[in-house]
Amino acid sequence: MLTQETIRQHLEGEITVGLYAISPSTQRCKWVAIDADYKNAMEDLLKLQYHLWQDKVEPALEMSKRGGHLWILLAAPLLAKDCRLYIHDLAARLGVPVKGSGLEDGIEVFPRHNAIGEKEFGNAIRGPLGIHRGANCRFWFHGADYTLEAQMAYLNGLNKLTEAELQSFIAGKEMPVTASDRKLNLKPAPKPPGRPIRPEFRILDHVGKVRKVGRNYVGRCPACADSGHDRSGDNLAILIQDPRFYKCWAGCTKEMIRAAVGQPIRVRQESARQENLR
């Protein structure tokens, strides 16, 4: 539970909490966070921050180990799907990439799902103003002195996004279609004549129990499991619309996942031959 004692320990650096955004009983969240940790990530975050200001939304910019986070505080719990629609639509209009569905680099929007099932959690993000255990330091918000008192006063002074404002931003809009989504509608290329057709790899045949979360099946990542990780069994996301698209949120590559299930990705003979000539 997120008690006052837990918050005290987090702020004083005794522990570092991870925050889950969505309440499964209401499918609502009290905050939205945009995480970016790729090349030119800060440029995209500043672009998003500027245009959020144009909507009179006041995001707080927090540095991180490799990029940063934008936090948007809400006046009351709002539907996760509406919050995600607002940020995804803004990112699409600004040309800011969104990670997932085949894209390796891009922002990550928390909450990561439109809805979650009963007793599910979704994905966590490090709570602000705590100690980043990897970097062993605290990352501060821009806009206030680097003391906990000044930082809390700054956050308390920000305008909180209301439901009426959010609804005005998303009226008549739908979740944008990404370049990766459009690929799903392409017809498969014809098989070259004379070549044997290998059985298509199906990731769902090689993972255990999965559950539906938003547009994805979610389950345990085989590569993480081999390393003794993914105890919560939710690192692997598989696109329901086309299970050929799957991703480990902990960073395991497709090569690692395929190898873990005993179905390594074949290297083309020509590529292997060229490699041998080097």
Number of C-alpha atoms within 10 A of each C-alpha: 6 8 8 9 10 15 18 13 15 19 19 14 18 13 16 20 21 14 17 19 23 28 21 16 11 13 19 22 22 20 22 22 23 22 23 27 19 15 12 11 21 18 13 20 22 14 15 20 19 15 15 16 11 10 11 13 21 22 24 18 21 18 19 19 13 12 17 22 25 22 21 24 23 20 13 14 18 21 19 25 18 21 26 20 19 19 22 23 19 18 20 15 10 13 11 19 20 21 16 20 18 17 13 14 15 19 24 18 20 26 26 22 19 20 24 22 15 10 9 16 17 22 17 15 16 14 16 22 21 23 21 19 12 7 11 10 14 17 18 19 23 13 13 15 12 13 10 14 10 14 18 13 11 16 19 11 10 15 15 20 21 15 17 8 13 19 13 10 18 17 10 7 11 12 15 14 11 16 12 13 14 9 11 13 9 8 7 8 6 6 9 8 7 6 7 8 9 6 6 7 13 10 16 15 8 15 14 11 11 17 14 16 22 16 14 21 20 24 23 21 27 25 25 21 15 12 8 9 15 18 11 10 17 22 23 25 25 23 20 16 12 13 15 16 18 23 23 22 15 14 13 16 15 16 13 18 25 17 14 17 16 10 14 13 13 8 9 8 9 9 9 11 11 9 9 8 6 5
